[in-house]
Amino acid sequence: MNTLLEVKNLNVDLHLPAGTLHAVRNVSFSVEQGETLSLVGESGCGKSMIAMAIMDLLPRSATYTADRIAFEGRDIIGMGAKKMATLRGGKMAMIFQEPMTSLDPCYTIGNQLTEALTAHQKVTSKQARDRAVFLLEKVGITGASSRLNQYPHQLSGGLRQRIMIAMGLMCAPSLIIADEPTTALDVTIQAQIMGLLASIQKEFNMGMILITHDLGVVARVADDVVIIYCGQVVETGSIKEIFTQPIHPYTRGLMACIPVPGKTRPGDNLGSIPGIVPTPIGDLWGCAFRNRCENAINDCAQKELASTFLSDTRSFTCVNPGVDPKRFTLSREAG
């Protein structure tokens, strides 16, 4: 497979009155063409900031640095606004988390759906509207033609979320970033929408970054997983490796919170991770998870921790994971 997106040592800082908030720290990953990579972590861990940095949509109070952010082999760091606009929406698209604020209340659904297509491709207004109707029907919206003349306030939250998904697919992008794409939908519709995204991704051979904290969704659609805690990558691996052989104590804690069909009985207590996430404001050192970790030792507080790589896609960042390292074959180490 071809590497569609490569991110190396991405850092995002927010400059606030209370100090510098280190939202993302030394995050690296890659997305292959046709692959689904899932960024998993608790709310506030920096997942959306990573997506915003890739799309060059960070707020004004934020700055970012990276050794490399390359899309289809082309470095996009420092790319001018006009050149970035040709990629954003056309070759790279994003399904935003909150449709209530992402849709413009002053324009009809049809205007907002067709705008990206007419801006990036040479199509007629009729062709753009036909494409919009097709995608609205694909995401399960009935009476798609009539919906084009409606405004966002006339639709429910679930319908607005579906429209955001259709909007992201209008130009059949090479890469789609889905930031909690099923937030406003009930459980049964979530499965339908994720199945839809998976089928469209396969049809067009797109790469997808799925941002979520729902491990059930991850298990159904992801190929590879990046576990993030307090702005840092703590573990990476294939979906099978993460779910069957979690290494980092934080990953194992997340897995313990999931009810297991056939094993977890009604009324049983689910696992939990004690403590709270530390503030990412100010000077940071060592492992951010150490104050919540039962395996923490003195070395966890050292200035820099090394990531141990078991393969090109399998790694963890922990000095005392609490699992037998002899089960794994180490290929290399990186700081």
PyMOL commands that set and color helices and strands:
alter all, ss='L'
color gray80, all
select helices_A, chain A and resi 47-55+81-87+99-102+109-120+125-138+144-147+152-154+157-169+187-204+215-221+239-244+249-256+290-292+298-301+325-327
alter helices_A, ss='H'
color red, helices_A
select strands_A, chain A and resi 3-16+19-32+36-40+62-65+68-71+74-75+92-95+175-179+207-212+224-229+232-238+307-309+315-316+332-334
alter strands_A, ss='S'
color yellow, strands_A
deselect
rebuild
show_as cartoon
